[in-house]
């Protein structure tokens, strides 16, 4: 465990250990939960590359690193722990329409007709 105070800024980083300079790391989704199995109670920090929490700051891709920061919080003041789980995408930097290049993908609303 990593112990922090409420509202303390936390920094998270994902590093791809590869000798291929054409690979890029993209943080697609990061979810928090008070349960290690990520049961029914979850909270999105990042979803589909979009920041969903006001305290999240995602740093631009830097080679084989994906980085973001957010402020520590507690679930409903009754859970002592918060667990993080992130989905990471690895892309070829030479592909212009890759998931990494598209960045935040917000879901479009459907027209009622």
N, C-alpha and C positions, 0 to 999 in steps of 0.2 A: 504493500500500500504506500501511497504518497500522500502525506498529510498536508493540508492547506487550510487557510482561513477563508471564510466567506468573502466574496468579492475580490479575492486575490487573483491577479492575472496569471493564467497558466499558458505556457507555450507548448505546442505539440509539433513534432516534426517526424516525417517519414522519409527514410533514405533508401534508395535503391542501390544495392551494391552490385554494380556491373561495370565492365570495362567498355561497354558500348556507349559512345558519346551521343548517339542519336535517340536514346531513350529518355522519356520525360515522365515525371510523376505528377498525377493529378488527383487531388482529394475530391472524390465524388460525393460521399455521404458520411457524416459522423453523427452518431446517435448516442445519447446518454440514457442511463437507466439506473434506478436504485437496486436493481437485481442483476446478479452476474449472468443469468440466463436470458436477459432482455425480454422478460415476460410482457405483461399487458401495459405496464407503465413505462413509457419512453418519451424522450424529448429530442427533437432534431436540432442540432447545432448547424449542420450543413446538409442540404438535401439537393441532389442533382446539380452539385456545384454551386448552389446558391446559399448564401448565409441566411439562416433562419432565426438566429438569435441576435439581438441588437449589440451584444458585446463581442461577437465573433469578428475577427479581422483575418482575412486570408491573404497571405503574401503571394506575390507573383511567383510563378514557377521558376525555379533556379536549378537548372540541370537535373540532377538526380534527387532533388529534395522537394518535398511538399510541406508547407508550413502554415500554421494558423495559431491564433491565440484567442482566448475567451476568459471570462471571469467565472470563478468558482461559484457554484450555487448548491442549494440543498433542495431535495424534493419534498415539498409540503411540510418542512420542518420536522418530519418524523422519521426520516431515513438517514442513517449515519454515513452512508457511502454513496458514491456516484461512480458508475462504471462507464467507460467510453468504448465504442466500437466503430471503426471506420472502414469504409470501402474505398479502395484505392485503384486507380486505373493507370496502366503503363502504356504510353503511346510512343509511336515513332515520330520524332520531331519533323521529319520530312513530309509527313502526311498532313496536308493543309486542312482537311475536313475531319480530323480525328476527334475523338471525344475530348481530348485535352484542349484542342484548339477551339472547340465550341464553347467552352467555359460553362457559365450558368445557363441552365435550360429551365425556364419557368414554364409551367404547364399552361397551355392556352385554354381559355374558357370556351365552352361549346355554345353555339347559337341554338336557341330554342325555335324550331320551325317544324 
